[in-house]
């Protein structure tokens, strides 16, 4: 969006990464939507819709009597989201190639939702104010789901390769203006002039050979590799992307380790 710092870019590879990510954090997003009061028949706006993963979840939850509008700053993402929604028969979704600051709809929305968008904003407060401007005054809800890509990741027993990949990821995110947006929802909401949000967090847990973490981590590293090298964090030889997924799967399985994924922080408020 106009003050967007989206470090993953807008390639087809990123659409694949988003789909993998959605496969194991979607239940948490659904709990956020339930707690925030999403009901059938509502009209919802999805900010930074990407390939449409959240938009299609919303469409299922609001049902045919409701509607979903997804917006994204990437024309390619919007095109892909339209194709996916059409292919899956979602007739109650429309997508627009626009930034939240430029988007206009004469009718306010019952709920405005964003997943993994605050961390990529140069100015989260400005973004929240723009998002709140689309909410129905007095009864509408603003809801956000963010991943805490900072601090430590845990694997017990410890797996050095998992820790190394996490450290590389955190180092790239540290180059963003607000890498800890997930941990500052109170601050950002209140600075935007919004009511204090209700907040909860969950940490997905996994392990074993079928865990989606390996594919997600390898896909993330493949996309972030140019930035890892540019920032002097790691070289292509150190990452060895072609074998990374298999090496992580083998290391975690051999250690019989349990992985605690990045904490997912969800917050919502009524505007």
C-alpha positions in Angstrom: 0.0 0.0 0.0 1.2 3.6 -0.2 3.3 3.3 2.9 3.9 -0.4 2.5 7.3 -2.2 3.2 6.3 -5.7 2.0 9.6 -7.6 2.1 8.3 -10.7 0.4 7.4 -9.0 -2.9 4.5 -10.0 -5.2 5.7 -13.0 -7.1 4.0 -16.4 -7.7 6.4 -17.9 -5.2 5.0 -15.5 -2.6 1.5 -16.6 -3.4 2.6 -20.2 -2.7 4.2 -19.1 0.6 1.0 -17.4 1.7 -1.0 -20.5 0.9 1.3 -22.7 3.0 1.2 -20.1 5.8 -2.6 -20.0 5.7 -2.9 -23.8 5.9 -1.8 -23.8 9.6 -2.7 -20.3 10.9 -6.2 -20.2 9.5 -7.8 -21.7 12.6 -6.4 -18.9 14.6 -7.7 -16.3 12.2 -11.1 -18.0 12.4 -11.1 -17.8 16.2 -10.3 -14.0 16.0 -13.2 -13.5 13.6 -15.5 -15.4 15.9 -14.4 -13.5 19.0 -14.7 -10.2 17.2 -18.4 -11.1 16.4 -18.3 -12.0 12.7 -21.8 -13.3 11.7 -23.6 -14.5 8.5 -24.9 -11.6 6.5 -22.1 -9.1 7.4 -20.3 -6.9 4.9 -16.5 -7.3 5.4 -13.4 -5.6 4.0 -10.1 -7.6 3.8 -7.0 -5.4 3.7 -3.9 -6.6 1.9 -5.8 -9.6 0.7 -2.9 -11.2 -1.2 -4.0 -14.3 -3.0 -7.4 -14.3 -1.3 -6.9 -16.8 1.5 -8.5 -14.6 4.2 -11.2 -13.3 1.8 -12.3 -16.8 1.0 -12.5 -17.8 4.7 -14.6 -14.6 5.3 -16.8 -15.5 2.4 -17.6 -18.9 3.9 -18.3 -17.4 7.3 -20.6 -14.6 6.2 -22.5 -16.8 3.8 -24.4 -15.9 0.7 -26.3 -13.2 2.5 -23.0 -11.4 3.3 -20.3 -10.0 1.1 -16.5 -9.6 1.1 -14.3 -7.0 -0.5 -10.6 -7.7 -0.8 -8.1 -5.0 -1.6 -4.3 -5.2 -2.3 -1.6 -3.0 -3.7 -0.5 -5.8 -6.1 -2.3 -6.1 -9.4 -0.9 -9.6 -9.8 -2.2 -10.7 -6.4 -5.6 -9.3 -7.1 -5.8 -11.1 -10.4 -4.8 -14.4 -8.8 -7.3 -13.9 -6.0 -10.1 -13.3 -8.5 -9.2 -16.5 -10.4 -9.0 -18.5 -7.2 -12.4 -17.2 -5.9 -14.1 -17.8 -9.2 -12.7 -21.3 -9.5 -13.9 -22.2 -6.0 -17.4 -20.7 -6.7 -17.2 -17.8 -4.2 -19.8 -15.4 -5.7 -19.9 -13.1 -2.7 -16.3 -11.7 -3.1 -15.0 -8.9 -5.1 -11.4 -7.7 -5.3 -9.8 -4.3 -6.1 -6.3 -3.2 -6.8 -6.0 -0.3 -4.4 -4.3 0.9 -1.3 -6.4 1.3 1.9 -5.7 5.0 1.9 -7.1 5.4 -1.7 -9.9 2.9 -1.5 -13.4 4.3 -1.4 -16.8 2.7 -0.9 -19.9 4.8 -0.1 -21.2 2.2 2.3 -19.3 1.4 5.5 -18.3 -2.2 6.4 -19.4 -4.2 9.5 -15.9 -5.5 9.9 -12.5 -4.6 8.5 -9.8 -7.3 8.7 -6.1 -7.5 8.1 -3.7 -10.4 8.5 0.0 -9.9 8.5 -0.3 -6.4 7.3 0.7 -4.1 10.2 4.3 -5.4 10.3 4.8 -4.3 6.7 3.6 -0.7 7.2 6.0 2.2 7.5 3.4 3.9 9.6 1.0 1.4 11.4 -0.9 4.2 13.1 -1.7 5.9 9.8 -2.7 2.6 8.4 -5.0 1.9 11.3 -6.7 5.2 11.0 -7.2 4.6 7.3 -8.6 1.2 8.0 -11.0 2.5 10.7 -12.4 5.1 8.3 -14.1 2.2 6.4 -15.8 0.8 9.6 -19.5 1.4 10.3 -19.4 4.0 13.1 -20.6 2.8 16.5 -21.0 -0.8 15.6 -18.3 -1.8 13.2 -15.2 -3.9 14.2 -11.5 -3.6 13.3 -9.6 -6.9 13.6 -6.0 -7.8 13.0 -3.9 -11.0 13.1 -0.1 -10.6 13.1 2.8 -13.0 13.5 5.5 -12.2 16.1 8.6 -12.5 13.9 11.0 -11.4 16.6 12.5 -12.9 19.8 13.2 -16.6 20.1 11.7 -19.7 18.4 11.7 -22.8 20.5 12.4 -26.4 19.5 12.7 -29.1 22.1 15.0 -30.9 21.9 16.9 -28.0 20.3 17.6 -28.1 16.6 20.4 -25.8 15.5 19.3 -25.6 11.9 15.8 -24.4 12.9 17.3 -21.8 15.2 19.6 -20.6 12.3 16.8 -20.2 9.9 14.7 -18.4 12.5 17.7 -16.0 13.2 18.0 -15.2 9.5 14.3 -14.5 9.2 14.3 -12.2 12.3 17.4 -10.4 11.0 15.6 -9.5 7.7 12.4 -8.4 9.5 14.6 -6.3 11.8 15.2 -4.1 8.7 11.6 -3.1 8.7 10.4 0.1 10.5 8.1 -1.8 12.8 9.2 -5.4 13.0 7.4 -5.9 16.4 4.0 -4.6 15.4 2.4 -7.9 16.7 3.6 -7.0 20.2 2.5 -3.4 20.0 -1.2 -3.6 19.2 -2.2 -1.7 22.3 0.2 1.1 21.4 -0.7 1.3 17.7 -4.4 1.1 18.3 -4.4 3.8 21.0 -2.0 6.1 19.1 -4.5 5.9 16.2 -7.2 7.2 18.5 -9.0 3.8 18.6 -10.4 2.0 21.7 -8.0 -0.4 23.4 -8.2 -3.7 21.6 -9.1 -7.1 23.0 -6.0 -9.2 22.4 -5.1 -12.9 22.5 -2.2 -15.0 21.3 -1.5 -18.6 20.3 1.6 -20.5 19.2 1.0 -23.3 16.7 2.9 -26.4 17.6 4.2 -29.2 15.3 6.9 -31.6 14.4 7.5 -34.9 12.6 8.0 -35.4 8.9 4.6 -34.0 7.7 4.9 -30.6 9.5 4.3 -27.7 7.1 7.0 -25.6 8.8 9.8 -27.0 6.6 8.1 -26.0 3.4 7.1 -22.6 4.7 10.6 -21.9 6.0 12.3 -23.0 2.8 9.9 -21.0 0.7 10.5 -17.9 2.9 14.3 -18.3 2.7 14.1 -18.7 -1.1 12.2 -15.4 -1.4 14.3 -13.5 1.1 17.7 -14.8 -0.1 18.5 -11.6 -2.1 17.8 -9.5 1.0 19.8 -11.9 3.2 22.8 -11.4 0.9 22.2 -7.6 0.4 22.1 -7.1 4.2 25.1 -9.2 4.8 23.1 -11.7 6.9 23.9 -14.9 5.0 25.2 -16.1 1.6 23.5 -18.4 -0.8 26.1 -21.0 0.0 25.3 -20.8 3.7 21.5 -21.1 3.1 21.9 -23.9 0.5 18.2 -23.4 -0.5 17.9 -26.4 -2.7 18.3 -28.8 0.2 17.1 -26.6 3.1 13.6 -28.1 3.4 14.8 -31.7 3.4 17.6 -30.9 5.9 15.2 -29.3 8.3 12.7 -32.2 8.0 15.5 -34.7 8.7 17.0 -32.7 11.6 13.7 -32.2 13.4 12.6 -35.8 12.8 15.9 -37.2 13.9 15.8 -35.1 17.1 12.1 -36.0 17.7 11.8 -32.3 18.4 8.6 -30.4 19.0 8.5 -27.0 17.3 6.8 -24.0 18.7 6.0 -21.7 15.8 6.0 -17.9 16.0 3.4 -16.6 18.3 0.3 -15.4 16.5 -1.2 -12.2 18.0 -4.8 -11.2 17.3 -6.5 -8.0 18.3 -9.9 -6.4 17.7 -11.8 -3.4 18.7 -15.2 -1.8 18.1 -15.0 1.6 16.4 
